[in-house]
Amino acid sequence: MKKTTIFFLSILLLALLVFYNLQVVMVFAGRFIYPLDDAYIHLSMAKNFAEFSVWGITQYEFSSATSSPLFTFLLAILIKVFGNWEYIPLVANSVAGLFLVWVSHNYLKQFSKLTYTIFLFSIVLLMPLHLMIMTGMEHVFHTLTMILVLLAFKKYLEHQTPRGFSNLALLAIVATGFRYESLFFIFFMCVYLFFIKKEYFQSIALGLFAMTPVLIYGWISLDHGSFFLPNSLILKGNTNHGFVGFITRMAGNGFRGISVLILVLILIAQIFIKAKSQKLWMDKISKNAIPLVVFFGFSLHLMFANFGWLIRYEAYLVVIVLFAIAPFADSVFQKKTGNIILKTEIIVFLLVVFCLRFIPMVKNQNLASKNIFDQQIQLADFLHKYYKNSKIVANDIGAITYYNNIHLLDTYGLGSIEVAKRRKDEHGKFTDSKNLQDYISNTSKSQDFDIALVYDSWAHMPDYFTKVGTLAIQDNYICGGSTVTFYSVKKENAEKLRSQLVQFSKEVPKDVSIKIIN
């Protein structure tokens, strides 16, 4: 079978996986529902920027709620051109996914047919690519641009032409714009150019180019009274709980990212085996330029970024490591009298990663979409029916803002900078933050908010709020909590809200339970 045929088979497999998951979600929802509420955060911000020129989760104020400014900006352009359609991220990701498979094909076709086949299908299945497409998030674009950065870096090291450097610098800017974690790897590219290649100007220039999206976005955010970094990085990063918290979270990252760690073991073996054949330290390093950049970049991600949450945060790492170990695996596979143990270990490790990443997602991806449909979409529908232009207190904010025109007080802080500042000062605390509770209480009263729909475990509501009812879902996998509590901010409107919940309870899916509190 020719490699071109294998390439088209991988595309067909990807299309079948996407189609299958679309059909499963359509059965219970009647339409496709993204498996993460964060996808609707991107959509809401993109819609507001395209239609109202406001970079925010609502049209009424600036909010740095996106961790991927370039992806949100791309969606805004597409909405401006094609109109506000909720499936724009799905289509855009599908196109980027096809490009990723095509780039992988062009890179892997230099190797044997066995290596080509194993690694091309590994990229599709171990990422898994269909899941990242269907999240409606930025991860496919980020992975694609990071692979292009690595290939551009490799090409520049081989030829060192001005055009090669300009391509590398441009791709570094784009990759950082999609996710700031790109800087982990670009930093070590700069280190390599500075200390190993002695290209001081190129090293500094590459770092400055890569930092451009961070600096521009940070300046805009500060100018609007927000943080230099996006709110999500400030509130979710691995530096909010002191040294002990840092170590604990890093250990948790290692546990959640065990599938990537398994691949990194192959990367480490590759580095040591290639270095062993070189006598000089400089040669040991230069022969492992790409693997070392990938290893140290992964290490920074382990320390300072996140893993898990629908296995999306580390998805790009899987593909990057696969690219880095492909040449080594090819040399192992082609040795007729080589180390059979090493050959077996590579195959076994890839199969273990398949079992850890792909197989669980066959169920969990659709369960996540079911959770979002049962909770976030129902909340959005409730607000659209009764409060679509009202002032709402909430702490999971994607679908409810995308499908409505509400004013928002976000008790988590992604969409409300004053809340984010208080949570940052309290090191991300929720229920035990008196400062945060006082702010929610005073703001809700002074700005005449109507209702609250929140996870009680995320933030205590003021005593003058009236608890009216709850919405609970079954088999929660992805939502911030299985139960959302409804409060009437104004006591005199509690009975009205209670009546609305009674009426709405007749319209929700059978797996959703609405209970009224008298």
Secondary structure, 3 states (H helix, E strand, C coil): CCHHHHHHHHHHHHHHHHHHHHHHHHHHHCCCCCCCCHHHHHHHHHHHHHHHCCCCCECCECCCCCCCHHHHHHHHHHHHHHCCCCCHHHHHHHHHHHHHHHHHHHHHCCCCHHHHHHHHHHHHHHCCHHHHHHCCCCHHHHHHHHHHHHHHHHHHHHHCCHHHHHHHHHHHHHHHHHCCCHHHHHHHHHHHHHHHCCCHHHHHHHHHHHHHHHHHHHHHHHHCCCCCCCHHHHHHCCCCCHHHHHHHHHHHHHHHCHHHHHHHHHHHHHHHHHHHCCCCHHHHHHCCHHHHHHHHHHHHHHHHCCCCCCCCCCHHHHHHHHHHHHHHHHHHHHCCCCCHHHHHHHHHHHHHHHHHHHHHHHHHHHHHHHHHHHHHHHHHHHHHHHCCCCEEEECCCHHHHHCCCCEEEECCCCCCHHHHHHHHHCCCCCCCCHHHHHHHHHHHHHCCCCEEEECCCCCCCCCCCEEEEEEECCCCCCCCCCEEEEEECCHHHHHHHHHHHHHHCCCCCCCCEEEECC
